[in-house]
Amino acid sequence: MLKKRLLYLSQHRGMREMDILLGNFAKKNIGGMNQSELKQFEAVLICADQALYEWLFKGGNAPEGIPVSLLQAIKKSSNT
């Protein structure tokens, strides 16, 4: 149930670029995530689109409390 909810939330954020980026990442990776990773991804989805966009595309600071390794994986997935 959590995976379905996170997949939905990742695809319906409001900022089209983030819908695509996070939705594609979720489709590719959510099935293999453990409970801890799902909670970290949930924290990403709580962040404001603008904060994530700044970090992912403009080199800004990572949102507080979000593992940089997860953000890097999301960013890397956009290049594949």
Contacts in CASP RR format, 6 or more apart in sequence:
PFRMAT RR
TARGET T0000
AUTHOR 0000-0000-0000
METHOD contacts of the structure
MODEL  1
MLKKRLLYLSQHRGMREMDILLGNFAKKNIGGMNQSELKQFEAVLICADQ
ALYEWLFKGGNAPEGIPVSLLQAIKKSSNT
2 38 0 8 1.000
2 42 0 8 1.000
3 30 0 8 1.000
3 31 0 8 1.000
3 33 0 8 1.000
3 38 0 8 1.000
6 26 0 8 1.000
6 30 0 8 1.000
6 38 0 8 1.000
6 41 0 8 1.000
6 42 0 8 1.000
6 45 0 8 1.000
7 23 0 8 1.000
7 26 0 8 1.000
7 27 0 8 1.000
7 30 0 8 1.000
9 45 0 8 1.000
10 19 0 8 1.000
10 22 0 8 1.000
10 23 0 8 1.000
10 25 0 8 1.000
10 26 0 8 1.000
10 30 0 8 1.000
10 41 0 8 1.000
10 45 0 8 1.000
11 19 0 8 1.000
11 22 0 8 1.000
11 23 0 8 1.000
11 26 0 8 1.000
12 19 0 8 1.000
13 19 0 8 1.000
13 22 0 8 1.000
13 45 0 8 1.000
13 49 0 8 1.000
14 49 0 8 1.000
15 49 0 8 1.000
15 50 0 8 1.000
15 53 0 8 1.000
17 53 0 8 1.000
17 57 0 8 1.000
18 49 0 8 1.000
18 52 0 8 1.000
18 53 0 8 1.000
21 56 0 8 1.000
21 74 0 8 1.000
21 77 0 8 1.000
21 78 0 8 1.000
22 44 0 8 1.000
22 45 0 8 1.000
22 52 0 8 1.000
22 74 0 8 1.000
24 77 0 8 1.000
24 78 0 8 1.000
25 73 0 8 1.000
25 74 0 8 1.000
25 77 0 8 1.000
25 78 0 8 1.000
26 41 0 8 1.000
28 77 0 8 1.000
29 73 0 8 1.000
29 77 0 8 1.000
30 38 0 8 1.000
30 41 0 8 1.000
33 41 0 8 1.000
37 70 0 8 1.000
40 66 0 8 1.000
40 67 0 8 1.000
40 70 0 8 1.000
41 70 0 8 1.000
43 65 0 8 1.000
43 66 0 8 1.000
44 52 0 8 1.000
44 63 0 8 1.000
44 66 0 8 1.000
44 70 0 8 1.000
44 71 0 8 1.000
44 74 0 8 1.000
47 63 0 8 1.000
47 66 0 8 1.000
48 63 0 8 1.000
51 63 0 8 1.000
52 63 0 8 1.000
52 71 0 8 1.000
54 60 0 8 1.000
54 61 0 8 1.000
55 61 0 8 1.000
55 62 0 8 1.000
55 63 0 8 1.000
55 71 0 8 1.000
56 71 0 8 1.000
56 74 0 8 1.000
56 75 0 8 1.000
56 78 0 8 1.000
62 68 0 8 1.000
62 71 0 8 1.000
END
